[in-house]
């Protein structure tokens, strides 16, 4: 698969493990990344449908996770998606709590985005 054919968002094994755990606790999940300040620039994980998306958001990816029955939508603000258009987003997990309403906060960890450029 070429870099251009690879999905725009991928998960590290640690992120996939955490998503399996969160799915068991909360049901179907979704991500939204706004690109705002502070933790607004981190991907926030919610119960699917808990965060209302609208015309200023785009569905960037639909993530498959082994052991999770449904795909996990990854939404991003339209303006942020234009900034990151030539970047592969990699959802990872680090220790420490973020500030926000993301479902992983009580677990003592937080999701974050790592990235790498794609294309020429």
Secondary structure as the mmCIF struct_conf table of DSSP 4:
data_model
#
loop_
_struct_conf.conf_type_id
_struct_conf.id
_struct_conf.beg_label_comp_id
_struct_conf.beg_label_asym_id
_struct_conf.beg_label_seq_id
_struct_conf.end_label_comp_id
_struct_conf.end_label_asym_id
_struct_conf.end_label_seq_id
TURN_TY1_P TURN_TY1_P1 UNK A 3 UNK A 5
BEND BEND1 UNK A 6 UNK A 6
BEND BEND2 UNK A 8 UNK A 8
STRN STRN1 UNK A 9 UNK A 11
HELX_RH_AL_P HELX_RH_AL_P1 UNK A 13 UNK A 26
BEND BEND3 UNK A 27 UNK A 28
STRN STRN2 UNK A 29 UNK A 33
BEND BEND4 UNK A 37 UNK A 37
HELX_RH_3T_P HELX_RH_3T_P1 UNK A 38 UNK A 41
BEND BEND5 UNK A 42 UNK A 42
HELX_LH_PP_P HELX_LH_PP_P1 UNK A 43 UNK A 43
STRN STRN3 UNK A 44 UNK A 47
TURN_TY1_P TURN_TY1_P2 UNK A 48 UNK A 49
BEND BEND6 UNK A 50 UNK A 51
HELX_LH_PP_P HELX_LH_PP_P2 UNK A 52 UNK A 53
TURN_TY1_P TURN_TY1_P3 UNK A 55 UNK A 56
STRN STRN4 UNK A 57 UNK A 63
TURN_TY1_P TURN_TY1_P4 UNK A 66 UNK A 67
BEND BEND7 UNK A 69 UNK A 70
STRN STRN5 UNK A 72 UNK A 77
HELX_RH_AL_P HELX_RH_AL_P2 UNK A 78 UNK A 83
TURN_TY1_P TURN_TY1_P5 UNK A 84 UNK A 86
STRN STRN6 UNK A 87 UNK A 95
BEND BEND8 UNK A 96 UNK A 96
BEND BEND9 UNK A 99 UNK A 100
TURN_TY1_P TURN_TY1_P6 UNK A 103 UNK A 104
HELX_RH_3T_P HELX_RH_3T_P2 UNK A 105 UNK A 107
TURN_TY1_P TURN_TY1_P7 UNK A 108 UNK A 108
STRN STRN7 UNK A 109 UNK A 117
#
